[in-house]
Amino acid sequence: MAVVRSEIERLGPRTVVVGHSMGGLVVQRALEKQAAALGVLLASVPVSGVIGATMRTARRAPAAFLKANAGLSMYPIIGSEQLTRAAFFGDSARREDVLSALEHLQNESYLAYLQMFTFRPRPKRVTTPMKVVAAENDAIFSLSEERNLAAAYGTEPIIIEGAGHDLMLDPAGRPALDALLGWLGELDR
């Protein structure tokens, strides 16, 4: 968070900070101590943390979930074409897009995952205006969790129909970019 706060300070008060998933948690916590022009959360860690995501993952891929926890490695829960599609993409994603994403996926920190059980967003400490973008078919964070996150920031979520968790790569995620560009345009007025 210190690096993000430092960059916001360096870039100045018109900075827009965007975070996806775990990066959304980083943005939220950084903005507790350093205001920006706007924060944008894409399929972000909700105020309830990762307990819901953990339970959904255990139900969706029990063998991979056990392997991930036994090996203290997050990769097993996304380490195949089927698991990558289920975790990150909506139904309209092409196989080649899923395979390309899988080829570039890397392991996330297991320790960081564990920390998210207690290291949660604290919206009441954030003064920066926030926007929340949720994916209709997000297998990681539910629409209910994303709606609660938006409500905690006094806003309504933008829900991207048909999109999965990885809004940046899912072909159905283009409206998320359009919304972001629209918000940036509003800041220029």
C-alpha positions as CSV (number, residue, x, y, z in Angstrom):
1,M,0.0,0.0,0.0
2,A,2.9,2.4,0.7
3,V,4.0,2.2,-2.9
4,V,0.5,3.0,-4.2
5,R,0.2,5.9,-1.7
6,S,3.6,7.2,-2.8
7,E,2.6,7.1,-6.5
8,I,-0.7,8.9,-5.8
9,E,1.2,11.6,-4.0
10,R,3.8,11.8,-6.8
11,L,1.2,12.0,-9.5
12,G,-1.0,14.5,-7.7
13,P,-4.6,15.0,-6.8
14,R,-6.1,14.2,-10.2
15,T,-4.8,10.6,-10.0
16,V,-7.3,7.8,-10.7
17,V,-6.4,4.5,-9.1
18,V,-7.8,1.2,-10.5
19,G,-7.5,-2.2,-8.9
20,H,-8.8,-5.6,-9.9
21,S,-9.5,-8.4,-7.5
22,M,-6.7,-8.5,-4.9
23,G,-5.5,-5.2,-6.4
24,G,-8.9,-3.8,-5.5
25,L,-8.1,-4.5,-1.9
26,V,-4.7,-2.8,-2.3
27,V,-6.4,0.3,-3.8
28,Q,-9.0,0.4,-1.0
29,R,-6.5,0.2,1.8
30,A,-4.1,2.7,0.1
31,L,-6.9,5.2,-0.3
32,E,-7.5,5.1,3.5
33,K,-4.4,7.4,3.9
34,Q,-3.9,9.0,0.5
35,A,-6.8,10.6,-1.3
36,A,-7.1,10.5,-5.1
37,A,-9.5,11.9,-7.7
38,L,-11.2,8.5,-8.1
39,G,-10.9,4.9,-7.1
40,V,-12.2,2.2,-9.5
41,L,-12.7,-1.3,-8.2
42,L,-13.0,-4.1,-10.8
43,A,-14.3,-7.4,-9.4
44,S,-12.7,-6.4,-6.2
45,V,-12.2,-8.1,-2.8
46,P,-15.5,-7.2,-1.0
47,V,-15.9,-5.8,2.5
48,S,-16.4,-9.4,3.7
49,G,-13.0,-10.4,2.5
50,V,-12.3,-13.8,0.9
51,I,-14.4,-16.2,2.9
52,G,-17.1,-16.4,0.3
53,A,-14.6,-16.7,-2.5
54,T,-12.9,-19.5,-0.6
55,M,-16.1,-21.4,-0.1
56,R,-17.2,-21.1,-3.7
57,T,-13.7,-22.3,-4.9
58,A,-13.9,-25.3,-2.6
59,R,-17.3,-26.2,-4.0
60,R,-16.3,-25.6,-7.6
61,A,-13.0,-27.4,-7.6
62,P,-12.6,-29.5,-4.4
63,A,-9.6,-31.5,-5.5
64,A,-7.7,-28.4,-6.7
65,F,-8.7,-26.6,-3.5
66,L,-7.2,-29.4,-1.4
67,K,-4.1,-29.5,-3.5
68,A,-3.7,-25.7,-3.2
69,N,-4.0,-25.8,0.5
70,A,-1.8,-28.8,1.0
71,G,1.0,-27.3,-1.1
72,L,0.5,-23.7,0.1
73,S,0.1,-22.7,-3.5
74,M,-2.7,-20.9,-5.3
75,Y,-1.9,-22.2,-8.8
76,P,-3.7,-25.5,-8.5
77,I,-7.1,-23.8,-8.4
78,I,-6.5,-22.2,-11.8
79,G,-3.9,-24.5,-13.3
80,S,-5.9,-26.1,-16.2
81,E,-8.0,-24.9,-19.1
82,Q,-11.2,-25.9,-17.4
83,L,-10.3,-24.3,-14.0
84,T,-9.1,-21.1,-15.7
85,R,-12.3,-20.8,-17.7
86,A,-14.4,-21.5,-14.6
87,A,-12.6,-19.0,-12.4
88,F,-12.0,-16.1,-14.8
89,F,-14.2,-16.1,-17.9
90,G,-17.9,-15.9,-18.8
91,D,-19.5,-18.3,-21.3
92,S,-18.7,-16.2,-24.4
93,A,-14.9,-16.5,-24.0
94,R,-13.2,-18.2,-26.9
95,R,-11.0,-21.3,-26.1
96,E,-7.9,-19.5,-27.5
97,D,-8.5,-16.6,-25.1
98,V,-8.7,-19.0,-22.1
99,L,-5.6,-20.9,-23.3
100,S,-3.7,-17.6,-23.7
101,A,-4.6,-16.5,-20.2
102,L,-3.6,-19.9,-18.8
103,E,-0.3,-19.7,-20.5
104,H,0.4,-16.4,-18.7
105,L,-1.0,-17.2,-15.3
106,Q,1.4,-17.3,-12.4
107,N,1.0,-18.3,-8.8
108,E,-0.3,-15.7,-6.4
109,S,1.0,-15.4,-2.9
110,Y,-0.6,-17.9,-0.6
111,L,0.4,-15.7,2.4
112,A,-1.4,-12.7,0.8
113,Y,-4.5,-14.9,0.3
114,L,-4.4,-15.9,4.0
115,Q,-4.0,-12.3,5.1
116,M,-7.2,-11.3,3.2
117,F,-9.2,-13.3,5.8
118,T,-8.5,-10.5,8.3
119,F,-7.0,-7.7,6.2
120,R,-10.3,-6.4,4.7
121,P,-11.5,-3.2,3.1
122,R,-12.5,-0.4,5.5
123,P,-14.7,1.9,3.4
124,K,-15.5,4.3,6.2
125,R,-11.8,5.4,6.2
126,V,-11.8,6.3,2.5
127,T,-12.8,9.8,1.4
128,T,-12.0,9.3,-2.4
129,P,-15.1,8.8,-4.6
130,M,-15.3,5.2,-5.6
131,K,-16.8,3.3,-8.5
132,V,-17.4,-0.5,-8.4
133,V,-17.6,-2.7,-11.5
134,A,-18.8,-6.2,-11.0
135,A,-18.9,-9.2,-13.4
136,E,-22.3,-10.9,-13.8
137,N,-20.6,-14.4,-14.0
138,D,-17.8,-13.8,-11.5
139,A,-16.9,-17.2,-9.9
140,I,-14.7,-15.5,-7.3
141,F,-16.7,-12.6,-5.9
142,S,-20.5,-12.8,-6.0
143,L,-22.8,-10.0,-7.3
144,S,-24.2,-9.8,-3.7
145,E,-20.7,-9.1,-2.3
146,E,-20.0,-6.6,-5.0
147,R,-23.3,-4.8,-4.4
148,N,-22.5,-4.7,-0.7
149,L,-19.1,-3.2,-1.6
150,A,-20.6,-0.5,-3.7
151,A,-23.2,0.3,-1.0
152,A,-20.4,0.7,1.5
153,Y,-19.0,3.4,-0.8
154,G,-22.4,5.0,-1.3
155,T,-22.6,4.0,-5.0
156,E,-24.3,1.5,-7.3
157,P,-22.2,-1.1,-9.0
158,I,-21.9,-1.3,-12.8
159,I,-22.6,-4.9,-13.6
160,I,-21.1,-6.2,-16.8
161,E,-23.4,-8.8,-18.3
162,G,-22.0,-12.1,-19.3
163,A,-18.5,-11.3,-18.0
164,G,-16.4,-13.4,-15.7
165,H,-14.0,-12.3,-13.0
166,D,-11.2,-11.3,-15.4
167,L,-13.0,-8.3,-16.8
168,M,-9.9,-7.2,-18.7
169,L,-9.5,-10.4,-20.8
170,D,-13.1,-11.6,-21.0
171,P,-14.6,-10.6,-24.3
172,A,-17.8,-9.6,-22.5
173,G,-15.8,-7.2,-20.3
174,R,-15.5,-4.4,-22.9
175,P,-18.3,-2.3,-21.1
176,A,-16.0,-2.1,-18.1
177,L,-13.4,-0.3,-20.1
178,D,-16.1,1.9,-21.6
179,A,-17.4,2.8,-18.1
180,L,-13.8,3.6,-17.0
181,L,-13.2,5.8,-20.0
182,G,-16.5,7.6,-19.3
183,W,-15.5,8.3,-15.7
184,L,-12.2,9.6,-16.8
185,G,-14.0,11.9,-19.3
186,E,-16.2,13.2,-16.5
187,L,-13.1,14.1,-14.4
188,D,-11.8,16.2,-17.3
189,R,-14.9,18.5,-17.3
